Amino acid sequence: MAKGLAEESLKTKKTREKLRKLLSEMDKEITTQALKRKSTEIHRWIARRASDRVALRTKSISLFDENQNAADLSQKVTAVVDKLKKLAP
């Protein structure tokens, strides 16, 4: 005997409807004109910052560098390591 799902509460139904309306309104704002405008805005942003770019052809980049450039330990991790060192004989 399969059990059915519990009925949604009134609060859940109201929230779902509110989200549905919000998403519907957002979908109406996505037009080809709005996309072109945003695309132009992004291209201008990139162009304004062109002087700050680094030529990657002169740089060596690898996704995994075998921890040659590892991030510093956080204060929390450092504190835990210190506690462990004090506990170890």
N, C-alpha and C positions, 0 to 999 in steps of 0.2 A: 504494500500500500504506500504510494508516494504521497509525501506531505507537500502541501502547497506553500508558497512563500507568504510570509506575514504581510498584511496590508500596510502600505506606507502611512506614516502618521500625517496629520494635517500640516504640521510644521515642515516636514520633508516635502510634501506636495507643493506648499507655498514656495519653498526655496527652489525646488526644481522648476516651477513655473517662472520664477523671477530670473533664474539663470537662462532659461529658454528665451525669455524676452530680451535679456541683455545680449545674448549671442545673436539673436535675430537683428537687433539694432546694429551690432558690430558688423554683421554680414552686409547690411545695407550700405555701410560706409566704405566697403571695399569695392571700388570701381576702377575701371581702367585709367581714368583720369587721376584718381588718387594714387594708384600704383606708379604712374608715370611721374607724378609730382614727387613722390618719395624717392624714386629712382634717381631723379635729377638732384635731389637734396643729398643723397648718399654720394653721388659722383662729385658734387661740389665739395663735400666734406673731405673726401679722399684727395682731391686736387689741392685744397688748402694745406694739407699736411704732407704734400709730396716732398718738401724739403727735409722733413724729418725721417724719411725712409732710409733704410740701410740696404745696401746692395747685397742680396743673399748669395750672389755668385761668388763673392769673395769670402764668405763665411762658411765654416763647416758646421752643419747642423745634423744632429741625429736624434731620433726619438729616444733611444735608450743609450745613455753614455756610460753605463756601468758605474753609476754613482760618482762620476768625476766632478759633477756640479750639483751635489746633493744640497737640499735646503737645510738651513740651520734648524736645530732642534727647538721646539717650542719651550716656553718657560715651564709649562706643566710637565712635559716629558722630562725635562732636565731635573725638575724637582723629584719625580718618581725615580729616576736613575740615581740621584743622590741618596734618597731613602734606601734604595736597594743596596747601594755600596756600603752604607752604614750598618745594615743588617747582616751583610756577608762577613764571615770570619776572616 
